[in-house]
Amino acid sequence: MTLSKKYVVAFNASPRKDGNTATLIRYALNKIEEQGIRTELVHIGGKQIHGCIACMKCFENQDRHCALAKDLVNDCIDRMVEADGIIIGSPTYFSDITPEAKALIDRAGFVAIANGGLFSRKVGAGIAAVRRAGAVAALDSINHLFGICDMFTAGSTYWNLGIGFEPGDVEKDAEGIKTMERLGENMAWFITRVQD
């Protein structure tokens, strides 16, 4: 199959590079790839990523980058700008997302807004891995980025979550896997129908 020029980037904000969050993301990406869309999974969990410091330099500079240039966020922003679809996946930490996911959302979102809507009309999806409960709140935190950045939020047949604690446990969550696969299908469906 020849890949189209369309592109979806996914960010794994779990400190476990090959844990449950990555597994769930891969199920969605596999369905996107089946539609000929190029995908990329970027691991940001456990990396040293600074939170937004509200310096407002992104509004002054308007160079599509954050003034905090010593970590990987600007590289992530470049990928987000290039992408037609953006997935952010996180394990559930106290009914919310990891610090790395929050830092990416705050800084990338601020840069996008400061530069005239860099993510406007892209398709976004949040994915959460959870041991038992709290994932809906985590998904809500991710979806805030899509709402404020003039994006379309993709859904599925249930909340975009999978249940599991130990690495690999989400493979036993048949409904979670089905939800991820349908999420990937829905993102691909939308992206392939949006005209440039």
Rosetta blueprint (number, residue, H / E / L):
1 M L
2 T L
3 L L
4 S L
5 K L
6 K L
7 Y E
8 V E
9 V E
10 A E
11 F E
12 N E
13 A L
14 S L
15 P L
16 R L
17 K L
18 D L
19 G L
20 N H
21 T H
22 A H
23 T H
24 L H
25 I H
26 R H
27 Y H
28 A H
29 L H
30 N H
31 K H
32 I H
33 E H
34 E H
35 Q L
36 G L
37 I L
38 R E
39 T E
40 E E
41 L E
42 V E
43 H E
44 I L
45 G L
46 G L
47 K L
48 Q L
49 I L
50 H L
51 G L
52 C L
53 I L
54 A L
55 C L
56 M L
57 K H
58 C H
59 F H
60 E H
61 N H
62 Q L
63 D L
64 R L
65 H L
66 C L
67 A L
68 L L
69 A L
70 K L
71 D L
72 L L
73 V H
74 N H
75 D H
76 C H
77 I H
78 D H
79 R H
80 M H
81 V H
82 E H
83 A L
84 D L
85 G E
86 I E
87 I E
88 I E
89 G E
90 S E
91 P E
92 T L
93 Y E
94 F L
95 S L
96 D E
97 I L
98 T L
99 P H
100 E H
101 A H
102 K H
103 A H
104 L H
105 I H
106 D H
107 R H
108 A H
109 G H
110 F H
111 V H
112 A H
113 I H
114 A H
115 N L
116 G L
117 G L
118 L L
119 F L
120 S L
121 R L
122 K L
123 V E
124 G E
125 A E
126 G E
127 I E
128 A E
129 A E
130 V E
131 R L
132 R L
133 A L
134 G L
135 A H
136 V H
137 A H
138 A H
139 L H
140 D H
141 S H
142 I H
143 N H
144 H H
145 L H
146 F H
147 G H
148 I H
149 C L
150 D L
151 M L
152 F E
153 T E
154 A L
155 G L
156 S L
157 T L
158 Y L
159 W L
160 N L
161 L E
162 G E
163 I E
164 G L
165 F L
166 E L
167 P L
168 G L
169 D H
170 V H
171 E H
172 K H
173 D L
174 A H
175 E H
176 G H
177 I H
178 K H
179 T H
180 M H
181 E H
182 R H
183 L H
184 G H
185 E H
186 N H
187 M H
188 A H
189 W H
190 F H
191 I H
192 T H
193 R H
194 V L
195 Q L
196 D L
